[in-house]
């Protein structure tokens, strides 16, 4: 029984860690992209307003 548990732990932990890192690398850019895009959008809007004036 313990051998089976050890086998599962040894094989699953690296896979779970890989999946965790992959999901983090996918999710984190989405979390930080709105923060980075807000100033760009406001700059574009300001440029459009200046062009209209």
C-alpha positions as CSV (number, residue, x, y, z in Angstrom):
1,X,0.0,0.0,0.0
2,X,2.7,2.5,0.9
3,X,4.7,1.6,-2.2
4,X,1.7,2.6,-4.3
5,X,1.2,5.8,-2.4
6,X,4.9,6.7,-2.9
7,X,4.7,5.8,-6.6
8,X,1.7,8.1,-7.0
9,X,3.3,10.9,-5.1
10,X,6.6,10.6,-7.0
11,X,4.8,10.7,-10.3
12,X,2.0,13.1,-9.6
13,X,3.9,15.9,-7.7
14,X,6.1,16.9,-10.7
15,X,3.1,16.8,-13.0
16,X,1.0,18.9,-10.6
17,X,3.9,21.3,-10.2
18,X,4.2,21.7,-14.0
19,X,0.5,22.2,-14.4
20,X,0.5,24.8,-11.5
21,X,3.4,26.7,-13.1
22,X,1.8,26.5,-16.5
23,X,-1.6,27.8,-15.2
24,X,0.2,30.6,-13.3
25,X,2.1,31.6,-16.4
26,X,-1.2,31.7,-18.3
27,X,-3.2,33.6,-15.6
28,X,-0.6,36.1,-14.4
29,X,-0.3,38.0,-17.8
30,X,-4.1,38.3,-17.8
31,X,-4.1,39.7,-14.3
32,X,-1.4,42.3,-15.1
33,X,-2.3,43.2,-18.6
34,X,-5.3,45.4,-17.6
35,X,-3.1,47.4,-15.2
36,X,-0.6,48.0,-18.1
37,X,-3.3,48.7,-20.7
38,X,-5.3,51.4,-18.8
39,X,-2.6,54.1,-19.2
40,X,-2.2,53.2,-22.9
41,X,-5.9,53.5,-23.4
42,X,-6.1,56.9,-21.6
43,X,-3.1,58.2,-23.6
44,X,-4.9,57.1,-26.8
45,X,-8.1,58.8,-25.7
46,X,-6.1,62.0,-24.8
47,X,-4.5,61.9,-28.3
48,X,-7.9,61.5,-29.9
49,X,-9.3,64.4,-27.9
50,X,-6.3,66.6,-28.9
51,X,-6.7,65.6,-32.5
52,X,-10.5,66.5,-32.4
53,X,-9.8,69.9,-30.8
